Structure formats: structure tokens, C-alpha cells
């Protein structure tokens, strides 16, 4: 199993509220609507940035959320990124939603160390 972890920055044309609503309500639906993506994806998570008040802290500035995607293999991930449905439906939405050049993306393997409670 591999995981894509993406530290996301929103398209500067969007407010934080517009980004979160589109990411949650539109982008997620597009991902599950494309068989060539949905069938290769084992798990997809959205972790929106915490809202903070004055003087609050929610991590490094400039990031709006983290997306995590699990795949059975690098081959499945690559097949997903080459799928015509991804290019027709999801990639255009990513360009509208995200500052793609400003994000941070990392493919990782299974964790080597797991810390558990108790």
C-alpha cells in the first residue's frame, strides 16, 4: 500500500470558505464519479485546516488542508493519473480549486514505525 499526502494551497482567486465548500461538496464527488479513479483508490481523506481566532495557531501559514490518498501500488497510482477520466473531470477541477505549484506532494510506502496509545 502506498499513500499520497498532499499539503494543499487554494487557488488565490478563492476565499478560504469557497475553497472548503468546493473541496468538500464538488471535488470529492468528482473523484468518486470517475470509475478509473474510484476503482484504483483504496481510501481518500480530506483534512481541512482548523479555523482559528485572533492569535490562534493552526500550523504553517498558507496551507488550506491535507488530502491523503491510498493506493495498492505505485502502478495503480500511475494508472489513475493517466486515466482519461482523470484528465477530463478531475484535473480541470484541481486547476480551478488549487494552487498546484504551491502545494507539497509526497508518495510514501507503508509506515515503518507505529506509535499506539497505552
N, C-alpha and C positions, 0 to 999 in steps of 0.2 A: 504494500500500500504506500502511495506517495501522497503528499499534501502540497497544494499551492497555498501559500499565505500571501495575501496582498494588503499592504498598507495603502489605503485609498485617499486620494485628494479629489475633491469635487471639481467639476468644471467651474472656473471662476465666474461664469455667467449665471450660475445658480446660487441661491441662498442656501444656507445650511438646511432650512426646513424643506425647500424644494428638492434638494438632493436626497434627504432622508425619505421623503414621501415617494419619490420616483424609484429609488433603490428598492424600497420595501414593496411597493404596490405594482410597479411596472416591470422593473428589471428582473426581479425574482420570477414573475410569471412568464417572461420571455424565456428564461433559462429552462423552465420545466416544459415549455411548449415545443421545444426543438428536440425531436427524438434522437438525433445524432449527438446531442449534448447530454440530454437527460439520461440516456441509456448507458453512457460511459461514466457518469458522475455517481459516485458512491454516496457522497454527502456534500451539502452546500450549507454554509453558515454565514450569516451576516451579523457583525458585531458593531453596532453604531457607537460613535463616540458619546460618552456621557456628557450631558448638559451640565454646565457649571455656572454658578453665580459669580458676582464680583469677587475677585481674589481666590476663586476656586481653581483647582488644578485637575486636568484630565489627561495629562501626558504631553508629549511633544506637540507643539503647535503646528497647525497646518494639515493635520490628518483628520479625516472625517469618519473613518471607520476601517474595519478589518474584515476582509472576506476570506473564508477558508473553504477550500475545495479538495475533496479526497477522490483519488482515482486508484484503480487496481494496479496500474503500471504507468511508466513513462510513455509507453506506446499508446495506451488509452488516452492520456493527456494530449499527446501529439495528434492523434486521430481526431479528437474533439476540436482542436484548434484548426484543423484542416477541413472540417466538415462544412459543406456548402451552407447548411442551415445556420451554422455559427456565423458565417460571413454575411449572410443575408439578413439575419434577425438580431443577433446579439452584438456583434462588432459595431454596427452603426449606433446601437443604443449605448454601448460603452463610450463611444466618442462623444455622444451628447451628454452623458452623465459624468464622465471622469476627466480629470487632468491626467491622461495616460502617462505622459513623460514625467510627471511629478510623483507618481506612485512608486512603491517599492514592492518587488515581486520576488518570491523565493520558493523554489521547489525543494522539498525535503523528503527524506526517507523516513522509515519507522523511527520513533524515538529510541534512544539508547538508554536513557535514564528516566525513570518514572518515580516521582515522589508521591506517596499516598499519605492520607491522614491516618493517624493512630498508629 
